[in-house]
Amino acid sequence: MKKPYINSIINTDIIVNKKIEREIDRENERNKGIRIIDTLGRTSFAMALIISLIISIAITLLLSTPAKAERLKDMASIAGVRNNQIVGYGLVVGLSGTGDQTSQTPFTIQTFKNMMAQFGITVPDSVTPQLKNVAAVSIHAEIPAFGKPGQTIDITVSSIGNAKSLRGGSLLMTPLKGADGKIYAIAQGNLVVGGFGAEGGDGSKIQVNVPSVGRIPNGAYIERSVPSPFSKGDNLVFNLHQSDFTTAKRVTDEINRLLGSAVAHAMDATSIRVSAPRDMSQRVTFLSVLENLHIQPGEGAAKIIINSRTGTIVIGQHVQVSPAAVSHGSLTVTISENLDVSQPEPFSEGETVVTTDSNVTVEQDDNKMFLFEPGVSLDEIVRAVNQVGAAPGDLMAILEALKQAGALRAEIVVI
């Protein structure tokens, strides 16, 4: 009689336990949802905070960068990190009768015979081939910094004989050597020539650009790397493209402001020594940060550049003139001669002679005098010169006279 009662109690306990488990599961689901919402909220807040910080940093950098600031990579280069020149000598073949005249360029024949000998073909010394489709050429190129074997570089091919044109020619395999005599690249390929020429039987000819020079894009493979001091030592040296003490100091101050004092030291008006990490990966990252620093360069000295061949005059920003009065006039003297015939009277004993009638005239332009006030700027100099209608040649004479008078506060450089 007790077994049904006991069974009912057990069943009731099982049902109650299942209900309790369901309630616990529901509570866990609610807590899980709350935790997810809380996590999402915290993540959104963190992302918003990070984005706001990035925007504020960007705005600060934009506001703190001067309008005339330049990147350090545009102002300076790293000592030892540069291109290296290589040069070679070879033959261009396949020309359409525009190659070297072998009677006037014996080195072309010598090079041709040496090349044939390397292929086991001997040309008798008594035989002088008349080659019209071969030209002796020089090849030059530059290996970029950190150029690695297998990379390609562009090359320039120039005729060194009397070839009329290299159009349509192909450069045979030519080694390119450095200043140390070692081979650093191998060149070969078809030329791209931008010029052409044509000649008639009567000697008339026409030529556009220079047909004796061509280029081969990716025409040489690098075979040897050039050693670089980039990975050596604890310091790197930045060399300014234009020497200036003010710019060197500003570069030093900006690097020290970013990385801490005593990291950069100005050696002179050109070089700044910077302490760098020894690990190559860290050094690359280090330079990536430094070369993107924005620095305002120092203003250059007052200069006036004059090209006497073309009449070009460039006046710098800080050129000033002390008080001076300038009057520049032109005097023109014209001499003309007319030939007349003097005829004697009839039945006289005179003779017919040729007489000369000379006419000399002098003209002088009535140009005005202009006055330079103290501290005249570049704009005022140009305006005053334009008012009197001075040509570039006249302006050169005026500037040189002002310099001799001590009224021009600038250096005149004639190129």
C-alpha positions, 0 to 999 in steps of 0.5 A: 500500500505504500508504494503508490504513495512513494511513487507519487512523491517521487513523481512530484519531486521530479516535476518540481525539479524540472520546473526549477531547472526551467526557471534557472534556464530562463534566468540564465537566458535573461542574464546572458542577454543583459551581458550581451547588451552591456558588452555591446554598449561598452564596445560601442562606447570604446569605439566612439572614444577611439574614433573621437581620439583619432579625429582630435589627433588629426585636427591637432596635427592639421592645426599645428602643421604650418602652411609652408611645412614640407615633409622631411623626405622632400627636404633631406636624404639619408647619407649613403642611400642613393642611386649608383651609376653603371656604364657599358659598351656594346653593339646595336645590330639590325639597323636599316643601313644607318649604322657606323661607317666602318672606314671611319670607326675602326673600333666598331670592326674590332668589337665585331671581330671580338664578338664573332671570335667568342662564338668560334668564328674567326674573321681574317685580319685582311678582311674589313667588313663593310657593316652598315647595320651595326653601330657601336654604342655606350649604355648607361643606367642607374641602380636604385638604392636597395636594388636587388638581383633579378630586378629590372632597370631602364637603360639609355643607349647612345651612339659613339660612332657616326651612325645616323640612326638607331631606330629599329636596332637591337642591343646585344647582351652587354655587361654594365660595370660600376666605378669599381670595375665590377659587373652589376647588371646585364643589358639587352633588348630592342630600342625605342627611339623618339627621333628620326631623320631623312636625307635626299640625294641632293643633300637636303635632309630633315631631322626630328629630335635625336635619332642616335639615342634610344631607351630600353624600358626594363632593359637590364637585369641587376646581377649584383647588389650595391653595398649600403651603409644603411644597416651599419652603425647606431646612427643615421645622418640626414643631409639637407638638399639645401644647406641652411642652419635654420632648417637644420635646427628646426629638423633637430628640434622636431625630431627631439620633440617627438622622440625625446632630447638628445636623439638628434644632433645637428652636425652643421648646416647640412647634416643631422645625426639621429640615433637609430635602432639596430634591428632592421625592421625597427629601423625601417619603422623608425625612418617611416615615422621620421620622413613624414614629419612636417617641418617648415624650412628656413627662408633662403638668402636674398639672391638674384639669378641672371641667365645672360644667354636667355635673358632670364632673371629670377628675383628672390623674395627677400631682395630689397633696395636701399634709397636710390634713383635710377635713370636708364635711357638708350642712345641710338646712333644711325649712320647711313650712306647713299651713293650718288653719281656726279655727271660733268657738263657736256663738252667739258673735260670733267669725268663721271665719278661716284660720290658718297653722301653720309647721313648720321642721326642720333636718337635718345629715348626720353625715359623717366627716372624712378626712385626706390624708397627705403626697404623696397620689396620685390613687388615694388621693384618689378612694378617700377621696372615695368613702368619704364618699359625696361627689357630683360637686358636693361633690367640686368644693367640696372641691377648690376648698377644698383649692386655696384652702388651698394643699394642692392641687398642681394647676391647676384648670381650669373649662370 
